[in-house]
Amino acid sequence: MPDKVLLTTLAINVLFLATGAIELGFCLVVKGLLDNDVASVGGTEAVRHLLYRRFPLDAGIANASIILGTFVFTLLGLASSKGRAWLKLGGYLIALCAVFTLCLGVVLWVMTLRVKEQFFPTYLDQEDSVQSAIQTSFGCCGYFNASTPAFVTDSTCPSPAAAALLRGCATSISSFANIALDVIFTALFGMVGVDAVFILSIAALLKVRKERERYSHIDEKGGYQQF
């Protein structure tokens, strides 16, 4: 009869691998997008790309690499009925991954608290075409208001009088950024949950294997070892 604890741990290990693959894929795709010219995309995509530039992508790639390596360690431990040392090492590495992932999630969560203020210098550094694209996409003028900084004249803000009737882009950008960041850091916290369940599963499997080894030694001493 299949070992239910082993099968459960193996299934969680595959899920653990999936979290690392998703994180690695996301970071690599985003790094590729950063090579694109911000001026060539729409306003919402321009804001998304500018936010991505502040992401700890290198740390994310490092974390994903550790996760993939940890998967190999735990797989070796699962493949061997006496691989308790591999499983223990895998458990410590999973805990390291959990802490690393949690830190990344906290960094992104903190970003959501000050997006409006911290994005202002980034907005100022953009060309007029990019600022105009943001104004058009979000239906706003300027950043904090139409005069701070001065709005870019376009179809959305054709004159000072028209611009004064629209709010600044800061609120819209902050709301958009918070939605995007919420999804990502929530996913990271979900990965930490997977790590915690994986650690508990490995602990249960280690206990089962330790009990079996103890009974096996008892049988050997009593001369009743089963073949």
Order of alpha helices (4+ residues) and beta strands (2+ residues): alpha-alpha-alpha-alpha-alpha-alpha-alpha-alpha
